[in-house]
Amino acid sequence: MSVHGPAHDSPTYRRLRDRFAPVLESIAQGALQRELDRELPHEQVRALKEAGFGAVRVPVEAGGSGASVVDLTALWIDLAAADNNLAQALRGHAALVEDRLWQHARGDGQARWFARFVAGEIAGNAWSEVGSTSIDSQRTVLTPVEDRSAGDWVVDGTKYYSTGSIFAEWADVYARRVLPEGGEDFAIALVDLRSPGVSVVDDWDGFGQRGTGSGTATFAGVLVPGEDVLPFGERFVYQTALYQLNLLATLAGIGRAALTDVVEQVRRRTRNFSHANAERVRDDPQVLARVGEIAARVYAAEAATLRVAAAVQRVADAQGSAEENALNEAAEVESAAAQVVVSDLILSAASDLFDTLGASSTSTALALDRHWRNARTVASHNPRILKQRVVGAHLVNGTPPPYAWAIGRTERGADPVADPVSSPA
């Protein structure tokens, strides 16, 4: 459902959209029932793997589709419109693919990883920890194996919000690394989830995005080859912008799905209020104005999301150039600005759709509330109030945006109410 043509158009996107159309249609048909049953979309992820969705960014010469970041983002929106959970579930995979492309461009061959992606293997995310973990550390740890001649590592720890990992063959794990020569740093470990000592469970208890597989991943003495451990500082530079881009695309897809539902419900509605403006709901000018407003919000959200995608693509294209840092900063600020406005647009659209319908629209069988619940959950991942400050500080003071943020326990500081001296001016 759209008020315009395709939000993005390129020969590659058209080819991929046509290839994935039957898969997306099948996914959409069962999305509502999976929401009602809280059923994880294992079969749907399998269908996407078999269709090559996880390899769209892999170079053509390596067996992939050679899609741009903008092409991928448009496909994410299409996928989120069919089932919002699936676009977010592939967030960690997209980051790993992007990092392998980045390392490949640096001259580090990635043939084995490209082959895995083309074969349908995907990665999940395993970064976040809860509880007593300090904001500047990680309890998940990489330690060297006793036989250092192999250069291998062992990972131990527990990760939460491990989005997509329950569907995946690999996990992109952020860990504290104990160096054999002494000292510590942070690293990315690419862990085979089929290894002994790995457990992934679906225990996400959020009221939205319940089919993303964002559960708990536990690693107990899991062996990781040295070639699959990367110092965090060598990670692709635009990772936070890409992670945010995926959430923006998910929000835009949620909006598109909400618009499709409200149009269908208004068309079908036969009951009306005695004080309505027309005999049929579908002819009521106030109802039509509300539908048009929702459509405009979705239109703007898609446009903003694709603009961020173009900014991210510019960073990818500028790897190693003098413009790389400036373009990366611009992409980070654009992704922050877009989150502020896209979150507002889609949350409003998902709430205001109820203005077009009667009390029957609150039926649990329709699950129209899922659009707001899912949008609210996605928008809460990286609070927009913090993003507003990032954009404002950059514009006014030239303050660089945070390129890799964390969440965890912080030490309690002075109470600004009890201690006026510590209060900001």
VEXLUMKE-252986 format. One line per 5 residues: number of its first residue (from 1); their letters; for each residue x, y, z of N, C-alpha, C. Coordinates in steps of 0.2 Angstrom, whole numbers, plus 5000, padded with zeros to 4 digits. Layout:
% VEXLUMKE-252986
NUM) a) X Y Z X Y Z X Y Z  ...
//
This chain:
% VEXLUMKE-252986
1) msvhg) 5004 4994 5000 5000 5000 5000 5004 5006 5000  5003 5011 4995 5008 5016 4995 5004 5022 4991  5006 5028 4992 5003 5034 4989 5008 5036 4983  5013 5032 4981 5017 5034 4976 5020 5027 4973  5025 5028 4968 5028 5022 4966 5033 5019 4971
6) pahds) 5037 5015 4968 5042 5012 4973 5046 5018 4976  5047 5017 4983 5051 5022 4987 5058 5022 4984  5061 5017 4981 5068 5017 4978 5067 5013 4972  5071 5015 4967 5071 5011 4960 5078 5011 4958  5080 5005 4956 5087 5003 4953 5086 4997 4949
11) ptyrr) 5090 4995 4944 5089 4989 4941 5090 4983 4945  5095 4984 4950 5096 4978 4955 5090 4977 4960  5088 4983 4962 5082 4982 4967 5076 4979 4963  5074 4982 4957 5069 4979 4953 5069 4971 4953  5075 4969 4951 5077 4962 4950 5076 4958 4956
16) lrdrf) 5078 4961 4962 5078 4958 4968 5071 4958 4971  5067 4963 4970 5060 4964 4972 5056 4959 4969  5057 4958 4962 5053 4953 4959 5055 4946 4961  5061 4944 4963 5064 4938 4965 5060 4936 4972  5060 4941 4976 5058 4940 4983 5050 4941 4984
21) apvle) 5047 4943 4979 5040 4945 4979 5036 4939 4982  5037 4933 4979 5033 4927 4981 5034 4925 4988  5041 4926 4990 5042 4924 4997 5039 4929 5002  5039 4936 5000 5037 4941 5005 5029 4940 5005  5026 4938 5000 5019 4937 5000 5017 4932 5004
26) siaqg) 5021 4926 5004 5019 4920 5009 5020 4922 5016  5026 4926 5017 5027 4929 5024 5021 4933 5027  5019 4937 5023 5014 4942 5025 5007 4938 5026  5006 4933 5023 4999 4929 5024 4999 4927 5031  5004 4925 5034 5004 4922 5040 5006 4926 5046
31) alqre) 5008 4932 5045 5011 4937 5050 5006 4938 5055  5000 4939 5054 4995 4941 5059 4994 4935 5064  4993 4929 5061 4992 4923 5065 4998 4922 5070  5004 4923 5067 5010 4922 5071 5011 4927 5076  5008 4933 5075 5008 4938 5081 5003 4935 5086
36) ldrel) 4997 4933 5084 4992 4931 5089 4995 4925 5093  4998 4920 5090 5001 4914 5093 5008 4915 5096  5011 4921 5095 5018 4922 5097 5022 4916 5095  5022 4915 5088 5026 4910 5085 5032 4913 5081  5037 4910 5083 5043 4912 5080 5043 4910 5072
41) pheqv) 5046 4915 5068 5045 4913 5061 5051 4909 5058  5052 4903 5061 5058 4899 5058 5057 4897 5051  5051 4895 5049 5050 4893 5042 5051 4899 5037  5049 4905 5039 5050 4911 5035 5057 4913 5035  5061 4913 5040 5068 4914 5039 5071 4909 5035
46) ralke) 5069 4903 5035 5072 4898 5031 5071 4899 5024  5065 4902 5022 5063 4903 5015 5067 4909 5013  5069 4914 5017 5073 4920 5015 5080 4917 5014  5082 4913 5018 5089 4910 5017 5090 4907 5010  5085 4902 5009 5085 4899 5003 5084 4903 4996
51) agfga) 5081 4909 4997 5080 4913 4992 5086 4918 4991  5091 4918 4995 5097 4922 4995 5096 4929 4998  5092 4930 5002 5091 4937 5005 5097 4939 5009  5100 4934 5012 5106 4936 5016 5112 4937 5012  5112 4936 5006 5118 4937 5002 5117 4943 4997
56) vrvpv) 5112 4947 4998 5111 4953 4993 5116 4958 4992  5120 4959 4998 5126 4963 4997 5132 4960 4995  5132 4954 4995 5139 4950 4993 5140 4952 4986  5146 4953 4984 5148 4954 4977 5146 4949 4972  5144 4951 4966 5141 4946 4961 5147 4941 4959
61) eaggs) 5153 4943 4959 5158 4939 4958 5159 4933 4963  5157 4934 4969 5157 4930 4974 5150 4926 4975  5146 4927 4970 5140 4923 4970 5134 4927 4973  5135 4933 4975 5129 4937 4978 5126 4941 4973  5122 4946 4975 5118 4950 4971 5121 4957 4970
66) gasvv) 5126 4959 4974 5129 4965 4972 5125 4971 4974  5120 4971 4978 5115 4976 4980 5119 4982 4983  5117 4988 4983 5119 4994 4986 5116 4994 4993  5118 4998 4998 5115 4999 5004 5108 5001 5003  5107 5006 4998 5100 5008 4997 5095 5003 4995
71) dltal) 5098 4999 4990 5094 4993 4988 5092 4988 4994  5097 4987 4998 5095 4983 5004 5090 4986 5009  5091 4992 5010 5086 4996 5014 5079 4996 5011  5078 4997 5005 5072 4996 5002 5069 4989 5003  5073 4984 5002 5071 4977 5003 5069 4976 5011
76) widla) 5073 4979 5015 5071 4979 5022 5064 4982 5023  5063 4987 5020 5056 4990 5021 5051 4986 5019  5052 4983 5013 5047 4978 5010 5046 4972 5015  5052 4969 5017 5051 4964 5022 5048 4966 5028  5049 4971 5031 5046 4974 5037 5038 4975 5036
81) aadnn) 5036 4977 5030 5029 4978 5029 5026 4971 5029  5029 4966 5027 5027 4959 5027 5026 4956 5034  5032 4957 5037 5033 4954 5044 5038 4958 5047  5036 4963 5052 5041 4968 5055 5047 4964 5058  5045 4958 5061 5050 4955 5065 5056 4953 5061
86) laqal) 5055 4951 5055 5060 4948 5051 5066 4953 5049  5064 4959 5047 5069 4964 5045 5073 4965 5051  5071 4966 5057 5075 4967 5063 5079 4961 5065  5076 4955 5064 5080 4949 5065 5086 4948 5061  5086 4951 5055 5092 4951 5051 5097 4957 5052
91) rghaa) 5096 4961 5057 5100 4966 5058 5108 4964 5060  5109 4960 5064 5115 4957 5066 5119 4954 5059  5115 4951 5055 5118 4948 5049 5120 4953 5045  5116 4958 5044 5118 4964 5039 5125 4967 5041  5125 4968 5048 5132 4971 5051 5138 4966 5049
96) lvedr) 5137 4960 5050 5142 4955 5049 5144 4955 5041  5139 4955 5037 5140 4956 5030 5144 4962 5028  5142 4967 5031 5145 4974 5029 5152 4974 5032  5154 4971 5038 5160 4971 5040 5165 4966 5036  5162 4961 5033 5166 4957 5029 5168 4960 5022
101) lwqha) 5163 4964 5020 5164 4968 5014 5170 4973 5015  5169 4976 5021 5174 4981 5023 5181 4978 5024  5182 4972 5027 5188 4969 5027 5191 4967 5021  5186 4965 5016 5188 4962 5009 5191 4968 5006  5188 4974 5006 5191 4980 5003 5198 4982 5006
106) rgdgq) 5199 4980 5012 5206 4981 5015 5211 4977 5012  5209 4972 5009 5214 4967 5006 5214 4960 5010  5209 4959 5015 5208 4953 5019 5203 4949 5015  5205 4944 5012 5200 4940 5008 5195 4937 5012  5189 4937 5010 5183 4935 5013 5179 4929 5010
111) arwfa) 5183 4926 5005 5179 4921 5001 5175 4916 5005  5178 4913 5011 5175 4908 5015 5168 4911 5018  5168 4917 5020 5162 4920 5023 5157 4922 5017  5159 4924 5012 5155 4926 5006 5151 4919 5004  5155 4914 5004 5152 4907 5002 5147 4905 5007
116) rfvag) 5148 4906 5013 5143 4904 5019 5137 4908 5018  5138 4915 5016 5132 4919 5015 5128 4917 5009  5131 4915 5004 5128 4913 4998 5125 4906 4999  5127 4902 5003 5124 4896 5005 5118 4896 5009  5117 4902 5012 5111 4903 5016 5112 4904 5023
121) eiagn) 5119 4904 5025 5120 4904 5032 5120 4912 5034  5117 4913 5040 5116 4920 5043 5119 4920 5050  5120 4927 5052 5122 4928 5059 5117 4932 5063  5118 4931 5069 5113 4935 5074 5118 4939 5078  5115 4943 5082 5118 4948 5086 5119 4946 5093
126) awsev) 5125 4947 5096 5126 4945 5103 5130 4950 5106  5128 4956 5108 5132 4961 5111 5130 4963 5118  5123 4964 5119 5121 4967 5125 5121 4963 5131  5123 4965 5137 5122 4962 5143 5118 4966 5148  5115 4963 5153 5111 4966 5158 5114 4965 5165
131) gstsi) 5110 4967 5170 5113 4966 5177 5118 4971 5178  5123 4968 5182 5129 4972 5185 5134 4974 5180  5134 4972 5174 5139 4974 5169 5140 4981 5169  5146 4984 5170 5148 4991 5170 5147 4993 5162  5146 4999 5162 5144 5002 5155 5151 5002 5151
136) dsqrt) 5156 5002 5154 5163 5003 5150 5166 4996 5150  5163 4990 5151 5166 4984 5151 5161 4979 5149  5163 4972 5149 5159 4967 5147 5161 4961 5151  5156 4957 5153 5157 4951 5157 5159 4945 5153  5156 4945 5147 5158 4940 5142 5165 4941 5140
141) vltpv) 5169 4936 5140 5177 4936 5140 5179 4931 5135  5184 4933 5131 5188 4929 5127 5195 4928 5130  5197 4921 5131 5203 4920 5134 5207 4915 5129  5214 4916 5129 5217 4912 5124 5218 4904 5126  5217 4900 5122 5218 4893 5123 5225 4891 5126
146) edrsa) 5226 4886 5129 5233 4885 5132 5238 4884 5127  5236 4881 5121 5241 4880 5116 5241 4886 5111  5245 4891 5113 5245 4897 5109 5247 4896 5102  5250 4891 5100 5253 4890 5093 5247 4890 5088  5241 4888 5091 5235 4888 5086 5232 4895 5086
151) gdwvv) 5233 4899 5091 5231 4906 5091 5223 4906 5092  5220 4901 5095 5213 4901 5096 5211 4904 5102  5204 4905 5103 5202 4908 5109 5196 4904 5112  5194 4905 5118 5188 4902 5121 5184 4908 5123  5177 4908 5122 5173 4913 5124 5168 4910 5130
156) dgtky) 5167 4914 5135 5162 4912 5140 5158 4919 5142  5152 4918 5143 5148 4923 5145 5140 4923 5142  5136 4928 5144 5129 4927 5143 5127 4934 5140  5124 4934 5134 5121 4940 5131 5114 4940 5130  5111 4946 5131 5104 4947 5131 5102 4951 5124
161) ystgs) 5095 4951 5123 5093 4954 5116 5097 4952 5110  5098 4945 5110 5102 4942 5105 5098 4941 5098  5096 4947 5096 5092 4947 5090 5094 4943 5084  5089 4938 5082 5091 4934 5076 5095 4928 5077  5098 4928 5083 5103 4922 5084 5099 4915 5084
166) ifaew) 5093 4915 5086 5090 4909 5087 5088 4906 5080  5089 4910 5075 5088 4908 5068 5094 4907 5064  5100 4908 5067 5106 4909 5064 5111 4903 5065  5116 4903 5061 5121 4898 5061 5127 4901 5065  5128 4908 5065 5133 4912 5068 5131 4917 5072
171) advya) 5135 4919 5077 5134 4925 5081 5140 4930 5081  5138 4936 5081 5143 4941 5081 5143 4944 5088  5148 4942 5092 5149 4942 5099 5154 4948 5101  5152 4952 5105 5156 4958 5107 5159 4955 5114  5165 4955 5115 5168 4953 5121 5174 4956 5124
176) rrvlp) 5176 4956 5130 5182 4958 5133 5187 4953 5132  5193 4954 5129 5198 4949 5127 5204 4950 5132  5206 4945 5135 5212 4944 5139 5218 4942 5135  5222 4947 5134 5228 4946 5129 5233 4942 5133  5236 4937 5129 5241 4932 5132 5247 4936 5134
181) egged) 5249 4942 5131 5255 4945 5134 5253 4950 5139  5247 4950 5142 5245 4954 5147 5241 4960 5145  5236 4962 5149 5232 4968 5147 5225 4965 5144  5221 4969 5142 5214 4968 5139 5213 4973 5134  5208 4970 5129 5205 4975 5124 5198 4972 5123
186) faial) 5195 4975 5118 5188 4972 5116 5189 4970 5109  5185 4964 5108 5185 4961 5101 5179 4959 5099  5178 4957 5093 5172 4954 5090 5174 4946 5089  5170 4942 5091 5171 4935 5090 5165 4932 5086  5167 4929 5080 5162 4926 5076 5161 4919 5078
191) vdlrs) 5156 4917 5082 5155 4911 5085 5150 4906 5081  5152 4900 5080 5148 4895 5077 5142 4893 5082  5136 4895 5081 5131 4893 5086 5129 4886 5086  5132 4882 5081 5131 4874 5081 5137 4871 5086  5141 4875 5089 5147 4872 5093 5144 4870 5100
196) pgvsv) 5148 4865 5103 5146 4863 5110 5147 4869 5114  5143 4870 5119 5143 4875 5124 5139 4881 5122  5135 4881 5117 5131 4887 5115 5124 4885 5116  5120 4890 5119 5113 4889 5120 5110 4896 5119  5104 4896 5115 5101 4902 5113 5093 4900 5114
201) vddwd) 5090 4904 5118 5083 4903 5120 5079 4909 5119  5073 4908 5117 5068 4914 5116 5065 4916 5122  5068 4921 5126 5065 4923 5132 5063 4931 5132  5063 4934 5127 5062 4941 5126 5055 4942 5128  5054 4946 5133 5047 4948 5136 5044 4954 5135
206) gfgqr) 5047 4958 5129 5044 4964 5127 5037 4963 5124  5033 4969 5125 5026 4969 5122 5026 4970 5114  5032 4971 5111 5032 4971 5104 5038 4968 5101  5038 4967 5095 5044 4964 5091 5045 4957 5094  5040 4953 5095 5040 4947 5099 5042 4941 5095
211) gtgsg) 5043 4942 5088 5045 4937 5084 5052 4938 5081  5056 4942 5084 5063 4944 5082 5068 4939 5085  5066 4934 5089 5071 4930 5092 5076 4933 5096  5074 4938 5100 5079 4943 5104 5079 4940 5111  5082 4934 5111 5082 4930 5118 5089 4930 5121
216) tatfa) 5091 4925 5125 5097 4925 5128 5101 4920 5125  5108 4922 5124 5113 4917 5121 5118 4916 5127  5120 4910 5128 5125 4908 5133 5131 4904 5129  5137 4906 5131 5143 4903 5128 5147 4901 5134  5148 4894 5134 5151 4891 5140 5157 4887 5137
221) gvlvp) 5163 4890 5137 5169 4887 5135 5169 4885 5127  5166 4890 5123 5166 4889 5116 5172 4891 5112  5175 4886 5109 5181 4887 5105 5180 4892 5099  5184 4897 5098 5183 4901 5092 5190 4902 5089  5191 4900 5083 5197 4900 5079 5200 4907 5079
226) gedvl) 5206 4908 5079 5209 4915 5079 5208 4919 5073  5207 4916 5068 5205 4920 5062 5198 4923 5062  5194 4920 5067 5187 4923 5068 5186 4928 5074  5192 4931 5076 5192 4936 5081 5195 4942 5078  5192 4948 5079 5194 4954 5076 5194 4959 5081
231) pfger) 5200 4963 5082 5200 4969 5087 5194 4973 5085  5191 4976 5090 5185 4980 5089 5187 4986 5085  5193 4989 5086 5195 4995 5083 5195 4994 5075  5195 4988 5073 5196 4987 5066 5189 4985 5062  5184 4986 5066 5177 4985 5064 5175 4990 5059
236) fvyqt) 5171 4989 5054 5169 4994 5049 5166 5000 5053  5168 5006 5050 5167 5012 5054 5160 5015 5055  5155 5013 5050 5149 5015 5050 5144 5011 5053  5146 5006 5058 5142 5001 5061 5136 5004 5064  5136 5009 5068 5131 5012 5072 5126 5015 5067
241) alyql) 5128 5018 5062 5123 5021 5057 5119 5015 5054  5123 5010 5052 5119 5004 5049 5114 5001 5054  5116 5000 5060 5112 4997 5065 5105 5001 5065  5106 5008 5065 5101 5012 5066 5097 5012 5060  5100 5012 5054 5096 5011 5047 5092 5006 5047
246) nllat) 5094 5000 5050 5089 4994 5050 5083 4995 5054  5084 4999 5060 5078 5000 5064 5074 5005 5060  5076 5010 5057 5072 5015 5053 5068 5011 5048  5072 5007 5044 5068 5003 5039 5062 4999 5042  5064 4996 5048 5059 4992 5051 5053 4996 5053
251) lagig) 5054 5002 5056 5049 5007 5057 5045 5009 5051  5048 5010 5046 5045 5012 5039 5040 5006 5037  5043 5000 5038 5039 4994 5036 5033 4993 5040  5034 4995 5047 5028 4994 5051 5023 4999 5049  5025 5005 5047 5020 5011 5045 5016 5009 5039
256) raalt) 5020 5005 5034 5017 5003 5028 5012 4998 5029  5013 4993 5034 5009 4988 5035 5002 4991 5039  5003 4996 5043 4998 4999 5047 4993 5003 5042  4996 5006 5037 4992 5009 5031 4988 5004 5027  4991 4999 5026 4988 4994 5022 4982 4991 5026
261) dvveq) 4983 4990 5032 4977 4988 5037 4972 4993 5037  4973 4999 5038 4968 5004 5039 4964 5005 5033  4967 5005 5027 4964 5006 5021 4959 5000 5020  4961 4994 5021 4957 4988 5020 4951 4989 5025  4952 4991 5031 4947 4991 5036 4942 4996 5035
266) vrrrt) 4944 5002 5032 4939 5007 5031 4935 5005 5025  4938 5002 5020 4935 5000 5014 4929 4995 5016  4930 4991 5021 4926 4985 5022 4921 4987 5027  4922 4993 5031 4917 4994 5036 4910 4996 5034  4905 4993 5037 4898 4994 5035 4895 4998 5041
271) rnfsh) 4897 4997 5047 4893 5000 5053 4896 5007 5053  4892 5012 5055 4894 5019 5056 4890 5022 5061  4893 5028 5063 4890 5032 5068 4884 5037 5066  4879 5038 5070 4874 5042 5068 4876 5049 5066  4881 5052 5069 4883 5059 5068 4889 5059 5063
276) anaer) 4890 5054 5059 4895 5054 5054 4894 5059 5049  4899 5060 5044 4898 5065 5039 4896 5062 5033  4895 5055 5032 4893 5052 5026 4889 5045 5028  4885 5042 5024 4882 5036 5025 4887 5031 5026  4892 5031 5021 4897 5025 5021 4904 5028 5025
281) vrddp) 4907 5024 5029 4913 5026 5032 4918 5028 5026  4918 5024 5021 4923 5026 5016 4922 5032 5012  4917 5035 5013 4915 5042 5010 4916 5048 5015  4917 5046 5021 4917 5052 5026 4924 5056 5025  4923 5062 5024 4929 5066 5023 4934 5067 5029
286) qvlar) 4931 5066 5035 4936 5066 5040 4940 5060 5041  4937 5054 5039 4940 5048 5039 4945 5048 5034  4943 5050 5028 4948 5050 5022 4954 5055 5024  4953 5060 5027 4958 5065 5029 4963 5061 5033  4960 5057 5038 4965 5054 5043 4969 5049 5039
291) vgeia) 4966 5045 5035 4969 5040 5031 4975 5043 5027  4973 5049 5024 4978 5053 5020 4984 5055 5024  4982 5057 5030 4988 5059 5035 4992 5054 5037  4990 5048 5038 4994 5042 5039 4998 5040 5033  4995 5040 5027 4999 5039 5021 5005 5044 5021
296) arvya) 5004 5050 5022 5009 5055 5021 5014 5054 5026  5013 5052 5032 5018 5050 5037 5022 5044 5035  5019 5039 5032 5023 5033 5030 5027 5035 5024  5025 5040 5020 5029 5042 5014 5035 5046 5016  5034 5050 5021 5040 5054 5024 5045 5050 5027
301) aeaat) 5042 5045 5031 5047 5040 5035 5051 5036 5030  5048 5034 5024 5052 5030 5020 5057 5034 5016  5055 5040 5015 5060 5045 5011 5066 5047 5016  5064 5048 5022 5070 5049 5027 5074 5043 5028  5071 5037 5028 5075 5031 5029 5080 5030 5023
306) lrvaa) 5077 5031 5017 5082 5030 5011 5087 5035 5010  5086 5041 5013 5091 5047 5013 5097 5044 5017  5095 5042 5023 5100 5039 5028 5104 5033 5024  5101 5029 5021 5104 5024 5017 5109 5026 5012  5107 5032 5008 5112 5035 5004 5118 5038 5007
311) avqrv) 5117 5040 5013 5123 5043 5017 5127 5037 5019  5124 5032 5021 5129 5026 5023 5132 5023 5017  5129 5023 5011 5132 5021 5005 5138 5025 5003  5138 5031 5005 5143 5036 5003 5149 5034 5007  5148 5032 5014 5154 5030 5018 5157 5024 5015
316) adaqg) 5153 5019 5014 5156 5013 5011 5160 5014 5005  5158 5019 5001 5161 5020 4994 5168 5024 4996  5168 5027 5001 5174 5032 5003 5179 5028 5007  5179 5022 5008 5184 5018 5012 5191 5020 5010  5195 5022 5015 5202 5024 5014 5203 5030 5011
321) saeen) 5198 5034 5010 5199 5041 5007 5199 5046 5012  5201 5052 5010 5202 5058 5014 5195 5060 5017  5190 5058 5013 5183 5060 5015 5179 5055 5020  5183 5050 5021 5179 5044 5025 5176 5047 5032  5181 5050 5036 5178 5052 5042 5173 5057 5042
326) alnea) 5173 5062 5038 5168 5067 5037 5161 5064 5035  5162 5059 5030 5156 5056 5028 5153 5052 5033  5157 5048 5037 5154 5044 5042 5151 5048 5048  5154 5054 5049 5151 5058 5054 5144 5061 5052  5144 5063 5045 5137 5065 5042 5132 5059 5043
331) aeves) 5134 5053 5041 5129 5048 5041 5127 5046 5048  5131 5047 5053 5129 5046 5060 5124 5051 5062  5125 5058 5060 5121 5063 5062 5114 5062 5058  5114 5060 5052 5108 5059 5048 5104 5054 5051  5107 5048 5053 5103 5043 5056 5100 5045 5063
336) aaaqv) 5103 5049 5067 5101 5051 5073 5095 5056 5072  5095 5061 5067 5090 5065 5065 5084 5061 5062  5085 5056 5058 5080 5052 5055 5076 5048 5061  5080 5046 5066 5076 5042 5071 5071 5046 5075  5073 5053 5076 5069 5057 5080 5062 5058 5076
341) vvsdl) 5063 5059 5069 5057 5061 5066 5053 5055 5063  5056 5049 5061 5053 5043 5059 5049 5040 5065  5052 5040 5071 5049 5037 5077 5042 5041 5078  5042 5048 5078 5036 5051 5079 5031 5050 5073  5033 5050 5067 5029 5049 5061 5025 5042 5062
346) ilsaa) 5029 5037 5063 5026 5030 5063 5022 5029 5070  5024 5031 5075 5020 5030 5082 5014 5034 5081  5014 5040 5078 5007 5043 5077 5003 5040 5072  5006 5037 5067 5002 5034 5062 4999 5027 5065  5003 5024 5069 5000 5018 5072 4995 5019 5077
351) sdlfd) 4995 5025 5080 4990 5026 5085 4983 5029 5082  4984 5034 5077 4979 5037 5074 4975 5033 5069  4977 5027 5067 4973 5023 5063 4966 5021 5066  4966 5021 5073 4960 5019 5077 4955 5025 5076  4957 5031 5074 4952 5036 5073 4947 5035 5067
356) tlgas) 4949 5031 5063 4946 5029 5057 4940 5024 5058  4941 5020 5063 4937 5014 5065 4933 5015 5071  4928 5010 5072 4925 5010 5079 4928 5006 5084  4925 5005 5089 4927 5001 5095 4929 4994 5093  4926 4991 5087 4928 4985 5085 4935 4984 5083
361) ststa) 4938 4990 5081 4945 4989 5079 4950 4987 5084  4947 4987 5090 4952 4985 5096 4952 4978 5097  4948 4974 5093 4947 4967 5094 4954 4964 5094  4956 4959 5098 4962 4956 5098 4963 4952 5092  4958 4950 5089 4958 4945 5083 4961 4949 5077
366) laldr) 4960 4956 5077 4963 4960 5072 4970 4962 5074  4972 4963 5080 4978 4964 5082 4981 4971 5079  4977 4976 5078 4979 4982 5075 4984 4986 5080  4983 4984 5086 4988 4987 5091 4995 4985 5090  4996 4979 5087 5003 4977 5086 5007 4982 5082
371) hwrna) 5004 4986 5078 5008 4991 5074 5011 4996 5079  5007 4998 5084 5010 5003 5089 5015 5000 5093  5013 4994 5096 5017 4990 5101 5024 4989 5097  5024 4987 5091 5030 4985 5088 5034 4992 5086  5031 4997 5084 5034 5003 5083 5037 5006 5089
376) rtvas) 5033 5006 5095 5036 5008 5101 5042 5005 5104  5042 4998 5102 5048 4994 5105 5054 4996 5100  5053 4996 5094 5059 4998 5090 5061 5005 5091  5057 5010 5092 5059 5017 5094 5062 5017 5100  5061 5012 5105 5064 5013 5112 5071 5010 5112
381) hnpri) 5074 5007 5107 5080 5004 5107 5086 5009 5108  5086 5015 5105 5090 5020 5106 5086 5026 5107  5085 5028 5113 5080 5033 5114 5081 5040 5110  5076 5042 5107 5076 5048 5103 5078 5054 5107  5076 5055 5113 5078 5061 5117 5086 5061 5117
386) lkqrv) 5089 5056 5117 5097 5056 5117 5099 5058 5110  5095 5056 5105 5097 5057 5098 5096 5065 5096  5091 5068 5099 5089 5075 5098 5095 5079 5101  5098 5077 5107 5104 5080 5109 5110 5080 5105  5111 5074 5102 5117 5072 5098 5116 5077 5092
391) vgahl) 5111 5078 5089 5110 5082 5083 5111 5089 5085  5108 5091 5090 5108 5098 5092 5116 5100 5094  5119 5096 5098 5126 5097 5100 5130 5097 5094  5129 5093 5089 5133 5093 5083 5132 5100 5079  5126 5102 5078 5125 5108 5074 5127 5114 5078
396) vngtp) 5126 5115 5084 5128 5121 5088 5135 5121 5090  5138 5115 5092 5145 5116 5095 5150 5111 5091  5147 5108 5085 5152 5104 5082 5154 5098 5085  5150 5095 5090 5152 5090 5094 5151 5083 5090  5156 5079 5090 5155 5073 5086 5150 5068 5089
401) ppyaw) 5146 5065 5085 5142 5060 5087 5145 5054 5090  5142 5050 5095 5145 5044 5097 5145 5039 5092  5150 5036 5091 5151 5031 5085 5149 5024 5087  5150 5022 5094 5149 5015 5096 5147 5016 5104  5140 5016 5105 5138 5017 5112 5136 5011 5115
406) aigrt) 5136 5011 5122 5135 5005 5126 5129 5006 5131  5127 5001 5134 5122 5002 5139 5124 4997 5145  5124 5000 5151 5126 4995 5157 5125 4999 5163  5128 4996 5169 5128 5000 5175 5132 5006 5175  5130 5011 5178 5134 5017 5179 5134 5018 5187
411) ergad) 5140 5022 5189 5140 5024 5196 5136 5029 5197  5132 5029 5203 5128 5035 5205 5132 5041 5206  5130 5046 5203 5134 5053 5204 5130 5057 5209  5132 5063 5210 5129 5068 5214 5122 5069 5212  5117 5070 5217 5110 5071 5215 5110 5079 5213
416) pvadp) 5108 5080 5207 5108 5087 5205 5103 5092 5209  5098 5088 5212 5093 5092 5216 5096 5094 5223  5099 5089 5226 5102 5090 5233 5109 5094 5232  5112 5093 5226 5119 5097 5226 5118 5102 5220  5116 5108 5221 5115 5113 5216 5121 5114 5212
421) vsspa) 5127 5113 5215 5133 5115 5212 5135 5110 5206  5132 5104 5206 5133 5099 5201 5128 5100 5195  5123 5104 5196 5118 5105 5191 5120 5109 5185  5118 5107 5179 5120 5111 5173 5117 5118 5173  5121 5122 5170 5118 5129 5170 5113 5130 5165
//
